[in-house]
Amino acid sequence: MFGLGFQEILLILLLALLLFGAKKLPQIGKALGNSIKEFKDAFEGKNKEDKTDEKSDSNEKPDDNKK
């Protein structure tokens, strides 16, 4: 990948564990994952408004009482 072997990756993970602690690592991982997902969505041209519009359109029931 970047010329990193198993030992280098293991060393980086151990340093992260020492710096942030075991309780913070899952939170940091989740935040990083969400950030990457939002970046990909923005890069592809998707945004949250489009997703909410699609959900509200599919949840609306047709009004049979229209005159």
Buried (B, 14 or more C-beta within 10 A) or exposed (E): EEEEEEEEEEEEEEEBEEEEEEEEBEEEEEEEEEEEEEEEBEEEEEEEEEEEEEEEEEEEEEEEEEE
